[in-house]
Amino acid sequence: MKQLAVALVALLFCAGATQAKPARVASLNLCADELVLRLADPGQVASVTFLARDPRSSNVAALARQVPVNRGLAEEIVPLAPDLVIVGAYTTRTTTALLRRLGLEVLELGVPQTLDEAYDQIRLVAARLGTPERGAALVDEMEAAFAHLPAPAAQPPSAIVLRPNGFTAGRGSLPGEVMARAGLDNLAARLATDRLGQLALEEVVWAQPDVLVVNAAPDAPPSLADDLLTHPALAAFRSSGRSVSLPIRLWTCVGPQLAEAAARLAAAADTVAKAATETAAPPPGGPPSAPSRIQTALPTTGEAAR
């Protein structure tokens, strides 16, 4: 499967080589913004979304302040006369269809579910921008960063990601793979949760993960969606040092920030694993440690797959 994906990207490179390098590129999606601003030549970017300037959600806010912004409306894009418009899977369908009907070239990006798919997307965008060498360099940088992560423990600490409104990172998600590479066992994947699933507060408390990864934007205004993240029922995770705050921008989009997220999670996994080793060892002549509730109640990865 991986070989097929690489072959398809190679074919896209060849197709891209026959197209003129776009002089003006517009982006209508935050994740596309980040790739365009990282990979395009100076002066090649005609517009990105206003979200790219918000450091709470964007990893390229400083770069975005140097170019015009849009709010994802077709009437903003058409007067710019871009040679290429890059949209995302969640860009308004009406806008995408209208731009195509008007004869503009539109490149639509999907949502990668694995690191390999993320690397392929970087190469694809770089090839279409006419800067394939930048795409290759960015992929090399990310692969090297992941390669330097410590090896996972024989029994990785368990973890659950908690986002506003109880959303989590479940099975088949890019954050789930980042967690695995960081040495964490994603319990949400074993709680029959799909990649964009939700968990009730009671499920999180009952599961008692070794690490609770709280995704929240720093300095975000108060909201009902974020109330769950600071619920008193989760106080024990915070007081025991088992709660890790990870800005959601670090693994919302494809880019080198994924490796930063993995490094932070790996540090948390190492801290928890060391603490567990120190507390699990029984005193001389004492009884062995009892298995935790989560170990006895949840199916193993193999059982969950059956």
C-alpha positions as CSV (number, residue, x, y, z in Angstrom):
1,M,0.0,0.0,0.0
2,K,2.8,2.4,0.9
3,Q,4.5,1.6,-2.4
4,L,1.3,2.4,-4.3
5,A,0.9,5.7,-2.5
6,V,4.5,6.7,-3.4
7,A,3.9,5.7,-7.0
8,L,0.8,7.8,-7.2
9,V,2.6,10.8,-5.8
10,A,5.4,10.3,-8.3
11,L,2.9,10.4,-11.1
12,L,1.4,13.6,-9.8
13,F,5.0,15.0,-9.7
14,C,5.3,14.2,-13.4
15,A,2.0,15.7,-14.2
16,G,2.9,18.8,-12.2
17,A,6.1,19.1,-14.1
18,T,4.2,19.7,-17.3
19,Q,2.2,22.5,-15.7
20,A,3.4,26.1,-15.4
21,K,4.6,27.2,-12.0
22,P,1.7,29.2,-10.6
23,A,2.6,32.9,-10.1
24,R,-0.3,33.6,-7.8
25,V,-1.7,31.1,-5.3
26,A,-4.7,31.5,-3.0
27,S,-5.6,29.2,-0.1
28,L,-9.1,28.7,1.4
29,N,-8.2,26.3,4.2
30,L,-6.0,26.7,7.3
31,C,-4.0,23.5,6.7
32,A,-3.5,24.5,3.1
33,D,-2.4,27.9,4.4
34,E,0.4,26.4,6.4
35,L,1.7,24.3,3.6
36,V,1.6,27.1,1.1
37,L,3.3,29.6,3.4
38,R,6.1,27.0,4.2
39,L,6.6,25.8,0.6
40,A,5.9,28.7,-1.8
41,D,8.3,31.2,-3.1
42,P,8.2,34.8,-1.7
43,G,5.6,36.8,-3.6
44,Q,3.9,33.6,-4.9
45,V,1.2,33.7,-2.3
46,A,-1.8,35.9,-3.3
47,S,-4.0,35.2,-0.2
48,V,-4.5,32.8,2.8
49,T,-7.3,32.6,5.3
50,F,-7.6,35.0,8.2
51,L,-7.2,32.0,10.5
52,A,-3.5,31.7,9.5
53,R,-2.8,34.9,11.4
54,D,-4.2,33.6,14.7
55,P,-1.3,32.1,16.8
56,R,-3.8,30.1,18.8
57,S,-4.7,28.0,15.8
58,S,-1.9,28.6,13.3
59,N,1.8,27.6,13.3
60,V,2.6,30.2,10.7
61,A,1.1,33.3,12.1
62,A,4.2,35.4,11.5
63,L,4.4,34.4,7.9
64,A,0.6,35.0,7.4
65,R,0.9,38.6,8.5
66,Q,3.0,39.3,5.4
67,V,0.3,38.4,2.9
68,P,-3.3,39.3,2.3
69,V,-6.0,37.3,3.9
70,N,-9.5,36.1,3.0
71,R,-12.5,34.6,4.7
72,G,-13.1,31.8,2.3
73,L,-15.5,33.6,-0.1
74,A,-15.4,33.1,-3.8
75,E,-16.0,36.9,-4.4
76,E,-12.7,37.6,-2.5
77,I,-10.7,35.1,-4.6
78,V,-11.9,35.8,-8.2
79,P,-10.6,39.4,-8.3
80,L,-7.1,38.1,-7.3
81,A,-6.9,36.2,-10.6
82,P,-5.0,33.3,-9.0
83,D,-3.3,30.6,-11.1
84,L,-4.1,28.1,-8.4
85,V,-6.5,27.8,-5.5
86,I,-5.9,25.3,-2.8
87,V,-8.9,24.2,-0.7
88,G,-9.5,21.6,2.0
89,A,-12.0,18.7,2.4
90,Y,-14.1,21.0,4.6
91,T,-14.0,24.1,2.4
92,T,-17.6,25.1,1.5
93,R,-18.7,22.9,-1.4
94,T,-20.5,25.8,-3.0
95,T,-17.4,27.9,-3.1
96,T,-15.2,25.1,-4.4
97,A,-17.7,24.3,-7.2
98,L,-18.1,28.0,-8.2
99,L,-14.4,28.5,-8.5
100,R,-14.1,25.5,-10.8
101,R,-17.1,26.7,-12.9
102,L,-15.3,30.0,-13.3
103,G,-12.3,28.2,-14.8
104,L,-9.9,28.5,-11.9
105,E,-7.6,25.6,-11.2
106,V,-8.5,24.1,-7.8
107,L,-6.4,21.6,-5.8
108,E,-8.4,19.9,-3.1
109,L,-6.5,18.5,-0.1
110,G,-7.8,15.5,1.9
111,V,-7.3,14.8,5.6
112,P,-4.2,12.6,6.1
113,Q,-4.8,9.7,8.6
114,T,-1.2,8.6,8.7
115,L,2.3,10.1,8.7
116,D,2.9,8.6,5.3
117,E,-0.2,10.3,3.9
118,A,1.0,13.5,5.5
119,Y,4.4,13.2,3.8
120,D,2.6,12.5,0.5
121,Q,0.5,15.6,0.9
122,I,3.6,17.8,1.5
123,R,5.2,16.4,-1.7
124,L,2.0,16.9,-3.7
125,V,1.6,20.6,-2.7
126,A,5.3,21.3,-3.2
127,A,5.3,19.7,-6.6
128,R,2.3,21.8,-7.7
129,L,3.8,25.0,-6.4
130,G,7.0,24.3,-8.4
131,T,9.1,23.8,-5.3
132,P,9.5,20.0,-4.9
133,E,12.9,20.4,-3.3
134,R,11.3,22.3,-0.4
135,G,8.8,19.5,0.0
136,A,11.5,16.9,0.1
137,A,13.5,18.9,2.7
138,L,10.4,19.3,4.9
139,V,9.7,15.6,4.8
140,D,13.3,14.7,5.6
141,E,13.2,17.1,8.5
142,M,10.1,15.5,9.9
143,E,11.3,12.0,9.4
144,A,14.5,12.8,11.2
145,A,12.7,14.3,14.1
146,F,10.5,11.3,14.5
147,A,13.5,9.0,14.2
148,H,15.1,10.7,17.2
149,L,12.2,10.0,19.5
150,P,13.0,7.4,22.3
151,A,11.8,3.9,21.7
152,P,8.4,3.1,23.3
153,A,8.4,1.2,26.5
154,A,7.5,-2.5,26.5
155,Q,4.2,-1.5,28.2
156,P,3.4,2.0,26.9
157,P,1.5,4.3,29.3
158,S,-2.2,4.6,28.3
159,A,-3.5,8.0,27.2
160,I,-6.7,9.7,26.1
161,V,-6.9,13.0,24.1
162,L,-9.6,15.3,25.3
163,R,-10.7,18.2,23.1
164,P,-13.5,20.8,23.4
165,N,-17.0,19.2,23.6
166,G,-15.5,15.8,24.5
167,F,-14.0,15.1,21.0
168,T,-11.0,12.8,21.0
169,A,-8.4,11.2,18.7
170,G,-9.7,7.7,18.0
171,R,-8.9,4.8,15.6
172,G,-7.3,5.6,12.3
173,S,-6.4,9.2,13.1
174,L,-3.1,11.0,12.5
175,P,-2.9,12.2,16.1
176,G,-3.4,8.5,17.1
177,E,-0.2,7.6,15.1
178,V,1.7,10.5,16.6
179,M,0.7,9.2,20.1
180,A,2.0,5.7,19.2
181,R,5.2,7.1,17.9
182,A,5.6,9.0,21.1
183,G,5.2,5.8,23.1
184,L,1.6,6.2,24.3
185,D,-1.2,3.6,24.1
186,N,-4.3,5.4,22.8
187,L,-7.2,4.2,24.9
188,A,-9.8,6.0,22.8
189,A,-8.9,3.6,19.9
190,R,-9.9,0.7,22.2
191,L,-13.1,2.3,23.4
192,A,-14.7,1.7,20.0
193,T,-14.2,5.4,19.1
194,D,-13.7,6.4,15.4
195,R,-11.1,9.0,14.5
196,L,-13.4,12.0,15.2
197,G,-15.5,10.4,18.0
198,Q,-16.6,11.8,21.3
199,L,-16.1,10.6,24.9
200,A,-18.4,11.4,27.8
201,L,-16.7,12.8,30.9
202,E,-17.7,9.6,32.8
203,E,-15.9,7.4,30.2
204,V,-12.7,9.4,30.7
205,V,-12.8,9.3,34.5
206,W,-13.7,5.6,34.5
207,A,-10.9,4.6,32.1
208,Q,-8.3,6.3,34.3
209,P,-5.6,6.8,31.6
210,D,-2.0,7.2,32.7
211,V,-1.9,10.4,30.7
212,L,-4.7,12.8,29.9
213,V,-3.8,14.9,26.9
214,V,-5.8,18.1,27.0
215,N,-6.1,20.0,23.7
216,A,-6.9,23.7,24.1
217,A,-5.8,26.9,22.4
218,P,-3.8,29.1,24.8
219,D,-5.6,32.3,25.8
220,A,-8.8,31.1,24.2
221,P,-11.9,33.1,25.3
222,P,-14.3,31.2,27.7
223,S,-16.7,28.9,26.0
224,L,-19.1,26.1,26.9
225,A,-17.2,23.8,24.6
226,D,-14.1,24.2,26.7
227,D,-15.8,23.8,30.1
228,L,-15.3,20.0,30.0
229,L,-11.5,20.5,29.8
230,T,-11.4,22.1,33.3
231,H,-14.2,20.0,34.9
232,P,-13.5,19.3,38.6
233,A,-13.8,15.6,37.9
234,L,-10.5,15.8,36.1
235,A,-8.7,17.6,38.9
236,A,-7.0,14.4,40.0
237,F,-5.2,14.2,36.7
238,R,-3.9,17.7,37.1
239,S,-2.9,17.4,40.7
240,S,-1.0,14.1,40.1
241,G,0.9,15.5,37.1
242,R,-0.9,13.1,34.7
243,S,-2.5,15.9,32.7
244,V,-0.6,17.3,29.7
245,S,-1.7,20.5,27.9
246,L,-1.0,20.3,24.2
247,P,-2.1,23.1,21.9
248,I,-4.4,21.7,19.3
249,R,-2.6,23.6,16.6
250,L,0.3,21.2,17.0
251,W,-1.5,18.3,15.3
252,T,-4.4,19.8,13.5
253,C,-2.5,20.2,10.2
254,V,0.4,18.6,8.4
255,G,3.8,20.1,9.1
256,P,6.9,19.9,11.3
257,Q,4.7,20.8,14.4
258,L,3.6,17.1,14.4
259,A,7.1,16.1,15.5
260,E,7.0,18.8,18.2
261,A,3.7,17.3,19.5
262,A,5.3,13.8,19.5
263,A,8.3,15.1,21.4
264,R,6.1,16.7,24.1
265,L,4.1,13.5,24.4
266,A,7.2,11.3,24.5
267,A,8.5,13.4,27.4
268,A,5.1,12.9,29.2
269,A,5.2,9.2,28.5
270,D,8.7,8.9,29.9
271,T,7.8,10.8,33.1
272,V,4.8,8.6,33.7
273,A,6.6,5.4,32.9
274,K,9.4,6.2,35.4
275,A,6.9,7.1,38.1
276,A,5.0,3.9,37.5
277,T,8.2,1.9,37.8
278,E,9.1,3.5,41.1
279,T,5.6,3.0,42.6
280,A,4.9,-0.5,41.1
281,A,7.8,-2.3,42.7
282,P,6.5,-4.0,45.9
283,P,8.5,-3.8,49.1
284,P,10.8,-6.8,49.9
285,G,8.5,-9.7,50.8
286,G,5.4,-7.7,49.9
287,P,2.6,-8.8,47.6
288,P,2.8,-8.1,43.8
289,S,1.0,-5.1,42.5
290,A,-2.6,-5.6,41.4
291,P,-3.6,-4.9,37.8
292,S,-5.3,-1.6,37.3
293,R,-9.0,-1.3,36.5
294,I,-8.3,-0.3,33.0
295,Q,-6.0,-3.2,32.4
296,T,-8.6,-5.7,33.5
297,A,-11.7,-4.1,32.0
298,L,-10.6,-3.1,28.5
299,P,-10.0,-5.5,25.7
300,T,-6.5,-5.9,24.4
301,T,-5.6,-4.4,21.1
302,G,-5.9,-7.8,19.5
303,E,-9.3,-8.4,21.1
304,A,-10.6,-5.0,20.0
305,A,-9.7,-5.8,16.4
306,R,-11.7,-9.1,16.4
